[in-house]
Amino acid sequence: MTLGNRVEVWQGDITTLDVDAIVNAANEALMGGGGADGAIHRAAGPELIMECRRAGRCPTGEARITKGCLLKARHVIHAVGPVYRDGTSGEPALLASAYRKSLELAQRHKLHTIAFPGLSTGVYGYPLAEASVIAVRTVMEFLAFSSSPAKVIFCTFDEAATRAMREALAR
């Protein structure tokens, strides 16, 4: 399997994916919020809050793993990306770290398939094109030196996000 065959873009609702783990664009408290975070918490059910309480807080650039509860995904990896300010306040490194830490958790837990939303691209305001390039670069660098996870899905929510991710993959 080539590196390119291990990565795909899929537009749709991340909460419906039947994968080993979906990544949640979480806040540091891991207690749910808006966008993908709120949708994942609603779909997973109230047990996810209990799982998140056990996991504790999660600093920006880090990730935590919980059970998937009522989701088809067996696990949720909660990754905290940075709030975008101006791109010169450490945001690129923190965003890359959130992706990398998620992949490390997937590898540590022997997960074969993982799906990412666009971390930090919603209410955290990270420009879509820049965030997509960081996501793709970080994932491809990780996969170049690791056979696990076997498949990474970039799950996009609309046509603009899909286009940005496909353009980043084409680079």
C-alpha positions as CSV (number, residue, x, y, z in Angstrom):
1,M,0.0,0.0,0.0
2,T,1.4,3.4,-1.0
3,L,1.4,6.4,1.3
4,G,-1.1,8.1,-1.0
5,N,-3.5,5.1,-0.7
6,R,-3.5,5.5,3.1
7,V,-5.1,9.0,3.0
8,E,-8.5,10.1,1.7
9,V,-10.9,13.0,1.8
10,W,-14.5,12.3,2.6
11,Q,-17.2,14.9,2.8
12,G,-20.0,14.2,5.3
13,D,-20.9,13.8,9.0
14,I,-17.9,12.5,11.0
15,T,-20.3,11.1,13.6
16,T,-21.5,8.5,11.1
17,L,-18.1,6.9,10.2
18,D,-17.5,3.3,11.1
19,V,-13.8,3.6,12.0
20,D,-11.5,2.8,14.9
21,A,-11.4,6.5,16.0
22,I,-12.8,9.8,15.0
23,V,-11.0,12.9,16.2
24,N,-12.9,15.6,18.0
25,A,-11.9,19.2,17.6
26,A,-12.2,19.7,21.3
27,N,-11.7,22.5,23.8
28,E,-9.3,22.1,26.8
29,A,-12.1,21.1,29.2
30,L,-13.3,18.3,26.9
31,M,-16.8,19.0,27.8
32,G,-18.4,19.6,24.5
33,G,-19.0,22.8,22.6
34,G,-20.2,23.9,19.1
35,G,-19.5,22.6,15.6
36,A,-18.0,19.1,15.3
37,D,-17.4,19.0,19.1
38,G,-21.0,19.5,19.9
39,A,-22.2,17.1,17.2
40,I,-19.8,14.3,18.4
41,H,-21.0,14.8,22.0
42,R,-24.7,14.7,21.0
43,A,-24.2,11.6,18.8
44,A,-22.1,9.7,21.4
45,G,-24.6,10.3,24.2
46,P,-24.1,11.3,27.8
47,E,-21.6,8.6,28.6
48,L,-19.0,10.6,26.6
49,I,-19.1,13.4,29.2
50,M,-18.2,10.8,31.9
51,E,-15.4,9.5,29.7
52,C,-14.1,13.0,29.2
53,R,-14.2,13.7,33.0
54,R,-12.0,10.7,33.5
55,A,-9.6,11.8,30.8
56,G,-9.2,15.2,32.5
57,R,-8.2,18.5,30.9
58,C,-6.2,18.6,27.6
59,P,-3.8,21.4,26.9
60,T,-3.7,23.0,23.4
61,G,-1.6,20.9,21.0
62,E,-2.3,17.7,23.0
63,A,-4.9,14.9,22.6
64,R,-6.8,12.4,24.8
65,I,-8.6,9.2,24.0
66,T,-12.0,7.9,25.2
67,K,-14.5,5.3,24.2
68,G,-16.8,6.0,21.3
69,C,-19.9,5.3,23.4
70,L,-22.9,5.4,21.1
71,L,-20.9,6.2,18.0
72,K,-20.0,3.7,15.3
73,A,-16.4,4.7,15.9
74,R,-14.9,2.6,18.7
75,H,-12.9,5.6,20.1
76,V,-12.9,9.4,20.2
77,I,-9.6,11.1,20.2
78,H,-10.1,14.6,21.6
79,A,-7.5,17.0,20.1
80,V,-7.2,20.6,21.1
81,G,-6.0,22.9,18.3
82,P,-5.1,26.5,18.8
83,V,-7.3,29.6,18.5
84,Y,-6.0,31.5,15.5
85,R,-4.7,35.0,16.2
86,D,-2.3,36.0,13.5
87,G,-0.3,32.9,12.6
88,T,2.8,34.2,14.4
89,S,1.9,33.2,17.9
90,G,2.9,29.5,17.7
91,E,-0.4,28.4,16.0
92,P,1.2,26.3,13.2
93,A,3.3,24.3,15.7
94,L,0.4,23.8,18.1
95,L,-1.9,22.7,15.2
96,A,0.7,20.2,13.9
97,S,1.1,18.9,17.4
98,A,-2.6,18.2,17.9
99,Y,-2.6,16.1,14.7
100,R,0.6,14.3,15.6
101,K,-0.5,13.6,19.2
102,S,-3.8,12.1,17.8
103,L,-1.8,9.9,15.5
104,E,0.5,8.8,18.3
105,L,-2.6,7.8,20.4
106,A,-4.0,5.9,17.5
107,Q,-0.7,4.0,17.1
108,R,-0.3,3.3,20.8
109,H,-3.9,1.9,20.9
110,K,-3.3,-0.2,17.7
111,L,-6.1,1.6,15.8
112,H,-6.1,1.0,12.1
113,T,-8.5,3.7,10.9
114,I,-8.8,7.3,12.1
115,A,-10.9,10.2,10.8
116,F,-10.0,13.9,11.3
117,P,-12.2,17.0,11.0
118,G,-10.5,20.2,10.2
119,L,-9.0,21.0,13.6
120,S,-9.2,24.7,14.6
121,T,-11.0,25.7,11.4
122,G,-14.4,26.4,12.9
123,V,-14.9,28.8,15.8
124,Y,-11.2,28.8,16.5
125,G,-10.8,30.7,13.2
126,Y,-7.8,29.0,11.6
127,P,-7.8,29.9,7.9
128,L,-9.0,26.8,6.0
129,A,-6.2,26.6,3.4
130,E,-3.4,27.1,5.9
131,A,-4.9,24.6,8.3
132,S,-5.3,22.0,5.5
133,V,-1.7,22.3,4.5
134,I,-0.5,21.8,8.1
135,A,-2.9,18.8,8.5
136,V,-1.8,17.1,5.4
137,R,1.9,17.8,5.9
138,T,1.8,16.5,9.5
139,V,-0.2,13.3,8.7
140,M,2.0,12.5,5.6
141,E,5.2,13.0,7.6
142,F,3.9,10.7,10.4
143,L,2.7,8.0,8.0
144,A,6.1,8.1,6.1
145,F,7.7,6.5,9.2
146,S,4.8,4.5,10.6
147,S,2.6,1.7,9.3
148,S,-0.1,2.5,11.8
149,P,-2.7,3.8,11.4
150,A,-3.3,2.1,8.1
151,K,-5.9,4.6,6.9
152,V,-6.4,8.3,7.6
153,I,-9.6,10.0,6.5
154,F,-9.9,13.8,6.4
155,C,-13.6,14.3,7.0
156,T,-14.8,17.6,5.6
157,F,-18.1,19.3,6.3
158,D,-18.7,21.3,3.2
159,E,-17.4,21.9,-0.4
160,A,-15.0,24.7,0.6
161,A,-13.3,22.5,3.2
162,T,-13.3,19.6,0.7
163,R,-11.6,21.7,-1.9
164,A,-9.0,23.1,0.5
165,M,-8.1,19.6,1.7
166,R,-7.9,18.2,-1.8
167,E,-5.7,21.1,-2.9
168,A,-3.4,20.5,0.1
169,L,-3.1,16.8,-0.7
170,A,-2.3,17.6,-4.3
171,R,0.8,19.7,-3.3
